[in-house]
Amino acid sequence: MIVRNEGHQLEECLSPVANLFDDIVIVDTGSQDESRQVARRYGARVFDFMWCDDFSAARNESLKQTWGDWIFWLDADDRVSQDNVNRLACLFDSLTKAPKAFMMRTVLHLDEQARDRERVTSHLRLFRRDPRLRWSRLVHEALTPWPTALGHEAVFTDIQIDHLGYQDARLKQRKLRRNLRLLQMEFAVSPDDPCILMDLASAYAQLGKSADSRQCLHAVIARSACLPLLLRRAYTTLGELENAEGNFAVSAQLLERALHRFPSDEYLLYMQSEALYNLGCHAEVKAKLIKILWQQPQKDCFRIGTPGDVRQRLARLALGEVLRVEGALAEAEEVVRDVVNDFPADASTWFFLGRVYIDWRQWKKLDDVMARLSDCANGGVFAGLLRAWSQFTRGEWLPAERTLEELIPQAPCMTLLRVLRAECLHHRDASPMMQIQACRDILRLQPHNRRALQILERLEASGGRMFLNDAAILGTSMIVGMGLADAALPATPFDGERMTVSR
């Protein structure tokens, strides 16, 4: 392990796993808290190392100080549940002298305001010592050469490590800015390295610098034809950007090219279904979603920062949304109820069910959904949005508008709130300037939102005497949920352009 000022959480990290190991090596890069003392309580050998803006240098120092035949690494903000401790123990007992490298799932748990519940990355966590293996890169460090190039067998496991380092939104932003600085240093030295370009693109995207991210992503795609993992990641990130900004036609075409190369990739299929949904291609959407749900689950698949619940939650909710829009409300209720049963603490699933009941005019069931939302993280925002939507449906434009104005400061990047507010202004015939400003507020978040662009153009041409009549197809998402965080990318269905109900 490498640590710095992690005394507040090092005990929680080490206590479940310390007894699994013959030796614990911790390299401290300048702690001013009790990190060293806490580490030594668990039998760790602690070594000081002057921080030099190079994560690999610190990791290589830890590697230098170890003596075991097998190396396993953790970060202080990693956690291993008891079930996974047991799996690790079984794996360790099965090790032989055969050179192997074991992949494990790292689940990144995000803060409660984030659009995504979690993202999954595959990490090589356990490998047999080999003097040729070293970590490289200033940040997002990786073993080089890749162990398979040395004859080591790569093995995917069912072991999961939970990473809590991104649960604090402010800390996450500081880490992203630090990573961006280190990546820019690497880029200055190696501007043609596609791996550096990809990590730089990801950092720009997460910090809201979409133009810089796109420039890097197109460069990665141009240079990575023979690097499937990198190419897939570039298409994924670019698809997220285009969908987040409402550029659905471009996204659909881009993802079609990606799927030609990776035809069974669940997340690429899901993102394309999002784009097609917002283009009104419901039959194609259902075909994509059914393919996700019926094809064999992807095994031994290397993941880098993709949602961990595409099949279990996102695709099922998206299918329910298409059914709702098509008026098959009983079928939509059945599909979404199943998801709610599997994810009872997830606010977006309850919200989606509430939308079904609004369309169905099942007000008592809607009240029950809003009551259940009080037990969910961000449930207040979703309950308030359901209240505003039910007011809108009843023609209570001004009360709905006031409800939305209270919600927008709580979720400033949730596009759907602003779209619905713009529709309230249209329907109550508010002043042209108020309506124009409402559309511009939408376009700040989604520069390519077709609906807002159309409304704005007609408002400016007609002095504001125009509004939409079909509230059922307005929208920004198949399942909203995005926009609760200031820089996150979408991964709950579908925060695009349609108000018919997103990292």
Secondary structure by P-SEA (a helix, b strand, c coil): ccccccccccccccccccccccbbbbbbcccccaaaaaaaaaccbbbbbcccccaaaaaaaaaaaccccbbbbbcccccccaaaaaaaaaaaaacccccbbbbbbbbbbbcccccccbbbbbbccccccccccccccccccccccccccccbbbbbccbbbbbcccccaaaaaaaaaaaaaaaaaaaaaccccaaaaaaaaaaaaaacaaaaaaaaaaaaaacccccaaaaaaaaaaaaaaaaaacaaaaaaaaaaaaaaaccccaaaaaaaaaaaaaacaaaaaaaaaaaaaccccccccccccccccccccaaaaaaaaaaaaacaaaaaaaaaaaaaaaccccaaaaaaaaaaaaaacaaaaaaaaaaaaccccaaaaaaaaaaaaaaaaacaaaaaaaaaaaaccccccaaaaaaaaaaaaaaacccaaaaaaaaaaaaaacccaaaaaaaaaaaaacccccccccccccccccccccccccccccccccccccccccc
